[in-house]
Amino acid sequence: MAYVETMRENKGDIKFSNMQDGVYNIFDLLGFPMLYEFYKNENDAIEKFKELK
């Protein structure tokens, strides 16, 4: 996941939202919550991006 570091060095990021529980569980098993932020809805993810400005 080296691209994550490059993306963040260039002021970018990825946030996930609106995931079905089954999909989130797979991402969780793969360790994605250690790399990315997950939100229940799109508005929460957008607000988090706004905080970073």
VMD Tcl script that builds the backbone (N, CA, C; Angstrom):
set m [mol new atoms 159]
animate dup $m
set s [atomselect $m all]
$s set {name element resname resid chain x y z} {
  {N N MET 1 A 0.813 -1.186 0.000}
  {CA C MET 1 A 0.000 0.000 0.000}
  {C C MET 1 A 0.864 1.260 0.000}
  {N N ALA 2 A 1.936 1.210 -0.723}
  {CA C ALA 2 A 2.850 2.347 -0.786}
  {C C ALA 2 A 2.183 3.582 -1.375}
  {N N TYR 3 A 1.193 3.392 -2.222}
  {CA C TYR 3 A 0.519 4.539 -2.823}
  {C C TYR 3 A -0.188 5.403 -1.779}
  {N N VAL 4 A -0.557 4.826 -0.643}
  {CA C VAL 4 A -1.217 5.595 0.420}
  {C C VAL 4 A -0.271 6.679 0.934}
  {N N GLU 5 A 0.972 6.325 1.162}
  {CA C GLU 5 A 1.948 7.309 1.637}
  {C C GLU 5 A 2.151 8.410 0.608}
  {N N THR 6 A 2.287 8.028 -0.656}
  {CA C THR 6 A 2.483 9.010 -1.723}
  {C C THR 6 A 1.280 9.938 -1.826}
  {N N MET 7 A 0.098 9.367 -1.753}
  {CA C MET 7 A -1.127 10.151 -1.840}
  {C C MET 7 A -1.185 11.169 -0.704}
  {N N ARG 8 A -0.877 10.743 0.502}
  {CA C ARG 8 A -0.957 11.642 1.659}
  {C C ARG 8 A 0.156 12.682 1.643}
  {N N GLU 9 A 1.309 12.337 1.111}
  {CA C GLU 9 A 2.389 13.318 0.967}
  {C C GLU 9 A 1.982 14.436 0.021}
  {N N ASN 10 A 1.070 14.129 -0.899}
  {CA C ASN 10 A 0.586 15.107 -1.873}
  {C C ASN 10 A -0.765 15.701 -1.476}
  {N N LYS 11 A -1.050 15.667 -0.176}
  {CA C LYS 11 A -2.265 16.259 0.406}
  {C C LYS 11 A -3.551 15.564 -0.038}
  {N N GLY 12 A -3.479 14.301 -0.404}
  {CA C GLY 12 A -4.662 13.536 -0.777}
  {C C GLY 12 A -5.014 12.525 0.298}
  {N N ASP 13 A -6.186 11.935 0.177}
  {CA C ASP 13 A -6.600 10.899 1.112}
  {C C ASP 13 A -7.803 10.167 0.540}
  {N N ILE 14 A -8.129 9.045 1.140}
  {CA C ILE 14 A -9.302 8.254 0.780}
  {C C ILE 14 A -10.074 7.996 2.061}
  {N N LYS 15 A -11.366 8.203 1.981}
  {CA C LYS 15 A -12.247 7.896 3.100}
  {C C LYS 15 A -13.396 7.069 2.542}
  {N N PHE 16 A -13.812 6.060 3.282}
  {CA C PHE 16 A -14.888 5.184 2.836}
  {C C PHE 16 A -16.162 5.508 3.601}
  {N N SER 17 A -17.288 5.389 2.908}
  {CA C SER 17 A -18.573 5.626 3.569}
  {C C SER 17 A -19.644 4.717 2.980}
  {N N ASN 18 A -20.737 4.589 3.728}
  {CA C ASN 18 A -21.921 3.849 3.280}
  {C C ASN 18 A -21.648 2.387 2.951}
  {N N MET 19 A -20.712 1.774 3.626}
  {CA C MET 19 A -20.389 0.375 3.330}
  {C C MET 19 A -21.384 -0.569 3.995}
  {N N GLN 20 A -21.747 -1.600 3.271}
  {CA C GLN 20 A -22.566 -2.652 3.863}
  {C C GLN 20 A -21.714 -3.379 4.897}
  {N N ASP 21 A -22.353 -3.905 5.919}
  {CA C ASP 21 A -21.628 -4.559 7.009}
  {C C ASP 21 A -20.726 -5.684 6.515}
  {N N GLY 22 A -21.207 -6.489 5.589}
  {CA C GLY 22 A -20.409 -7.605 5.081}
  {C C GLY 22 A -19.146 -7.141 4.377}
  {N N VAL 23 A -19.258 -6.073 3.618}
  {CA C VAL 23 A -18.095 -5.519 2.914}
  {C C VAL 23 A -17.112 -4.941 3.926}
  {N N TYR 24 A -17.641 -4.190 4.901}
  {CA C TYR 24 A -16.763 -3.630 5.934}
  {C C TYR 24 A -16.026 -4.741 6.676}
  {N N ASN 25 A -16.711 -5.823 6.978}
  {CA C ASN 25 A -16.072 -6.928 7.703}
  {C C ASN 25 A -14.883 -7.483 6.938}
  {N N ILE 26 A -14.994 -7.578 5.631}
  {CA C ILE 26 A -13.871 -8.055 4.815}
  {C C ILE 26 A -12.727 -7.046 4.868}
  {N N PHE 27 A -13.045 -5.762 4.705}
  {CA C PHE 27 A -12.013 -4.729 4.794}
  {C C PHE 27 A -11.339 -4.769 6.162}
  {N N ASP 28 A -12.133 -4.992 7.202}
  {CA C ASP 28 A -11.603 -5.063 8.563}
  {C C ASP 28 A -10.641 -6.241 8.705}
  {N N LEU 29 A -11.014 -7.383 8.174}
  {CA C LEU 29 A -10.135 -8.561 8.233}
  {C C LEU 29 A -8.813 -8.314 7.510}
  {N N LEU 30 A -8.864 -7.513 6.451}
  {CA C LEU 30 A -7.659 -7.209 5.680}
  {C C LEU 30 A -6.822 -6.089 6.297}
  {N N GLY 31 A -7.309 -5.500 7.380}
  {CA C GLY 31 A -6.549 -4.463 8.071}
  {C C GLY 31 A -6.719 -3.063 7.514}
  {N N PHE 32 A -7.692 -2.852 6.653}
  {CA C PHE 32 A -7.878 -1.533 6.057}
  {C C PHE 32 A -8.171 -0.428 7.066}
  {N N PRO 33 A -8.903 -0.691 8.163}
  {CA C PRO 33 A -9.148 0.393 9.123}
  {C C PRO 33 A -7.874 0.969 9.747}
  {N N MET 34 A -6.766 0.272 9.629}
  {CA C MET 34 A -5.497 0.822 10.127}
  {C C MET 34 A -4.936 1.852 9.148}
  {N N LEU 35 A -5.375 1.788 7.889}
  {CA C LEU 35 A -4.864 2.685 6.856}
  {C C LEU 35 A -5.834 3.792 6.472}
  {N N TYR 36 A -7.113 3.499 6.551}
  {CA C TYR 36 A -8.145 4.407 6.063}
  {C C TYR 36 A -9.173 4.687 7.145}
  {N N GLU 37 A -9.932 5.750 6.918}
  {CA C GLU 37 A -11.032 6.089 7.813}
  {C C GLU 37 A -12.339 5.649 7.166}
  {N N PHE 38 A -13.248 5.147 7.991}
  {CA C PHE 38 A -14.543 4.668 7.526}
  {C C PHE 38 A -15.641 5.453 8.225}
  {N N TYR 39 A -16.666 5.832 7.467}
  {CA C TYR 39 A -17.771 6.624 7.996}
  {C C TYR 39 A -19.094 5.984 7.624}
  {N N LYS 40 A -20.083 6.177 8.484}
  {CA C LYS 40 A -21.416 5.606 8.244}
  {C C LYS 40 A -22.086 6.240 7.032}
  {N N ASN 41 A -21.830 7.547 6.816}
  {CA C ASN 41 A -22.476 8.201 5.678}
  {C C ASN 41 A -21.514 9.163 4.987}
  {N N GLU 42 A -21.891 9.543 3.781}
  {CA C GLU 42 A -21.045 10.389 2.938}
  {C C GLU 42 A -20.815 11.763 3.552}
  {N N ASN 43 A -21.834 12.331 4.173}
  {CA C ASN 43 A -21.688 13.661 4.766}
  {C C ASN 43 A -20.620 13.695 5.850}
  {N N ASP 44 A -20.545 12.656 6.664}
  {CA C ASP 44 A -19.513 12.604 7.705}
  {C C ASP 44 A -18.115 12.567 7.086}
  {N N ALA 45 A -17.957 11.812 6.013}
  {CA C ALA 45 A -16.658 11.736 5.335}
  {C C ALA 45 A -16.287 13.088 4.734}
  {N N ILE 46 A -17.256 13.745 4.119}
  {CA C ILE 46 A -17.002 15.060 3.520}
  {C C ILE 46 A -16.617 16.068 4.593}
  {N N GLU 47 A -17.301 16.052 5.720}
  {CA C GLU 47 A -16.971 16.971 6.813}
  {C C GLU 47 A -15.544 16.751 7.308}
  {N N LYS 48 A -15.110 15.517 7.352}
  {CA C LYS 48 A -13.739 15.221 7.787}
  {C C LYS 48 A -12.727 15.804 6.805}
  {N N PHE 49 A -13.024 15.708 5.500}
  {CA C PHE 49 A -12.143 16.327 4.509}
  {C C PHE 49 A -12.080 17.837 4.728}
  {N N LYS 50 A -13.195 18.449 5.021}
  {CA C LYS 50 A -13.231 19.903 5.232}
  {C C LYS 50 A -12.388 20.312 6.432}
  {N N GLU 51 A -12.344 19.467 7.466}
  {CA C GLU 51 A -11.539 19.763 8.658}
  {C C GLU 51 A -10.051 19.796 8.344}
  {N N LEU 52 A -9.632 19.073 7.315}
  {CA C LEU 52 A -8.213 18.968 6.991}
  {C C LEU 52 A -7.679 20.185 6.258}
  {N N LYS 53 A -8.548 21.041 5.758}
  {CA C LYS 53 A -8.101 22.213 4.985}
  {C C LYS 53 A -7.460 23.245 5.858}
}
mol reanalyze $m
mol bondsrecalc $m
mol representation Tube
mol addrep $m
